[in-house]
Amino acid sequence: MPGWPPLPAVRPELPTRRKTFLDIEILGGVSVGGDIVSANWDGTTPLALSSADSGATVGYGLDASEGAIQVQQLYAEGGEIGNLSVVGNITLSTSGVIRTAASGQRIQIATATLNAINFFSGDSEETQDGVLQVAVNGSGDTRTLQASLISPVLNLNDWAAALTVRSASDDGTTIPGVVISRAAGGGADSGSNPEFRIQNAIRLISDGVFHTTSLGSASNLTFGMGTNSDDGIFSPQDGNVSIAIAGNEVIRIAAARVEFNVGGLDFIQIPVKTDTGDPSSPVNGDLYVNVQDNKVRVFADAAWRDLATW
């Protein structure tokens, strides 16, 4: 160190237990045979850092036999950690990020979204990452708490997304247990009126109930089926349930009656029998056409009766 007088030499043959230096510069390596503690260390000595010294509040100690160091604050620009056990809190700073990879497919927690975990697919055309998020909606007595799982979105179609729930034993070669998708495509499948589709069966256990406050219509079904979702069920009014086929109401069920072809179709189809004789095990109200006997027959008052013959 320029301007400082040379440090006094210590002869090796003279054992020295303690010596005080104001400043020291070592240009080569240092080998320490024991522990290192700071002058203000207020923990236990000799050091025994097989676990943290709970009594230490200032200073630092390096336990040579355990290969352990205890400090009050640690600042590092980089490094590598093997196994890490955290008994306190990890708090991200203003620009802090915890992530499984620097880029591409990864999971990330960042200070920009403290209430969310972000999932990145690594796809080059991903425009929105997936999110697991909690939020408070509203305020006061009307506020609600919400947990959301949001699928990533592709630039190719901002309305195309899917969430999949499957068992760990599914190897991906079979259809997953449940797929909830926001359908891609034009028209009613996208934009401000997207469809949400659930793939495979949904089963309600015990007293489970499907319920919707939407009555729907023949052209906007409450529960739709089929490729175009135009076959299904809706309610034309309270107390009525209707079945629609290809967007036309064909059956309406009320408390005291059933109406057929209410959508303006020309006929209804009843069972047709092509060999002679009546069906077995009838009940009152059974109706059929027999094209072999040339009759329309109904079962009433414990007997088959002709409605028409030809």
Secondary structure, 3 states (H helix, E strand, C coil): CCCCCCCCCCCCCCCCCCCCCCCCCCCCCCCCCCCEECCCCCCCCCCCCCCCCCCCCCCCEEECCCCEEECCCCCCCCCCCCCCCCCCCCCCCCCCEEECCCCCCEEEEEHHHCCEEEEECCCCCEEECEEEEEEEECCHHHCEEEEEEECCEECCECCCEEEEECCCCCCCCCCCCEEEEECCCCHHHCCCCCCEEEECCCCCCCCCCCCCCCCCECCECCEEECCCCCEEEECCCCCCEEEEECCEEEEEECCCCEEECCCCCCCCCCCEECCCCCCCCCCCCCEEEECCCCEEEEEECCEEEEEEEC
